[in-house]
Every structure is written in structure tokens, then in C-alpha cells.
Amino acid sequence: MAHDHILLTGSYVSEESIQTWDLRTRHVIKTLSWGGGYITPMFELSEHERNVVRDKNGTLGEDSKDTDAFLYSARFSRQGDLILAGGAGKNEVRVFDYTTGDKVCTIGNLQKPVLTLEVGNKEDKFAWGSADACIRIMNIES
């Protein structure tokens, strides 16, 4: 799956931390919830829809559950069918299906934040480094 005009970003923010952008138009294509699934960015909702989505505390409702990703790294898999991301908010690595936005797996309960993540260019492997001074390498299996 080629992503010639798509940029994937992982941001150090509490909500809407994973986004894909169209480089031709410089607009967000999709926003991925850390809990899994694509969400509609607030700026694309009508005023009525914004009020329905917000809860009594003024924060986003169901779409934003499981927030606080605070990402340091996000990557497409070698085939481009998966998104891999890791960070400091939950000290974990998560893998998402690019097409559906579904969470495929979580590697959690890490002692320290995930600082970097990289995908192999010849094999279906990925590696991540964390603040515990370890590098871990895993296979990507479909």
C-alpha cells in the first residue's frame, strides 16, 4: 500500500495524537483515537454535533476515551497496512489497522516511555527503544 502523498504524524498531545495528512492539500485526512477507531475532528462537526460530543466537563465524549497517548513516534508498517505508535502517556506501543483504524494490539505495562520506533525495510519486523535503555525487536505477523 503506497502512501506517496500521505504524511503520518504522532504528536505529544493528550487527544488526536495520530493523524494522517494529505501533502497536496495540507489538510488532515484522518484522526485516529488512541483507543482505536477513526474520529471526526471537532472542526469538521457542526455546532450541534460538537455539543452532543462534549460531555458535562467540556471535554470530548465517547470518541476520546483512552486518551493521553503523548506520542514520541509513529510509523507505517513496511506494507503500509498498519500504523505503529509509542510514547510516554501510557508507556506502551500500539498497532492499528490503517484502513479501519482498529487497534490490533497493545504492548503495555512498560516501565519507561517509548522514545523511538522503527520499521524494518526488508523484513516484517519493528523495533522500539525506551527510556529504560533497552531496544526491543518484534515480528509483525498478519
N, C-alpha and C positions, 0 to 999 in steps of 0.2 A: 504494500500500500504506500504509494508515494505521497509525500506532503510537500510538494515543491513550493507552494505559496502559503504554507501554514507555519506559524510560529507557536510553540508551546511555551507557556510561562508558568513558573511556580513561584509564588510570592510569599514574603514573610509578613502575612496579614492573617487576621482571625477568620475572615469569611471570603468566599470567592477567590481562593488562593490558586486554583488551577484553571487556566484559561487557554483557549486556542484563538489565534488572531489570523485574519486574512491580511497578508502583507501588501496585497494590491490595493485594498481599500482602507487599511489601517484600522479596522473595526474588529471587535470581539465576535467570534463565530459561536463559541460555546463556553459556558462556565460549568465546571464540574464540582459537585459538592464533595467534600472530604468524606462524607458518609456514603457516597456513591450516588450516581444519577446526575443527569444534567439539570441545571436550574435556569430559570429565566432571569436575566439580570434585572435589577429593580428599575433601571432607566427605560426598559422596554415595556414595563407594565403601565396600565392606565392608573389614574389616581384611585379609583375604586379598587382595582386589583391590589395596589400597594397597601391600602388599608386592610384588606382581607388577609393579606400575607403577614402583616405585622401583628405581633401579639401585644398584650397589655403593657409590656415593658418597652415597647417601641423597637424591639428587635425583630429580625426576620423569624417567621414561623417555621413550619414543618420542613421547608427546603433547607434550612440552615442548621438542623440538628447535627450534632457531632462535628462541631467547628474547632477552631483553634489549631489548625494544621501548622502554621508558621513554618513554611517550607524553605529549605535551602536549595533543593534540587528537584527537577522534574525532567523526564526524558521519555521519548517514544522508544518502544522496543525496536529491534532491528527490522522486523517486518512491518512496523508501523501500526500494528493492530492493538497494542497495549500502551498504556501510559503508566510509568513508574514514578513515584514521588516519595520524598522523605524529608523530614525536618525536625524541629525542636519542640513543637507544641505537644505532641503525643509521643515523641521519641519512637517513631516507627516508620516502616516503609509500607506503602500501599501500592497495589497493582490494580488498574482499572481497564476495562474493555473500552477501547476508543470509540467504537461505533455506538454502543448502548450507554456508556457511562457507568455500567455496573461495576461494583467493587468485586474483583476476582479473588484477592487475598490480602491479608494483613500480616506483616511480620512485626509483632509488637513486643511490649514489655522489655524494651531495650533500656539499658542503664543510662545511656547518654544520647544526646541528639545526633541525628543523621546529618552529616555535614556535606557529603557529596555522594553522587550516584552516577554510575556509568554503565553503558550497554556495550557488549561485545560486538565488534563489526564483522566477525566471521563465524561466530558460534552463538547459539541461543543461551547466553549467559549474561548476568549482570552482577555488578559489584557495588558495594556501598562502604563508605568509611564513616566512622562515627567518632565522637569526642572521647570515647574510651580507648583511642589509639589502635583500633582494630579495623582491618579490611575484611569484608566477608564476600565470598563469591558464591552465586547460586545459579542453578539451571532454570531456564524458562521452558516450561513444558505446556503444550496445549492439550 
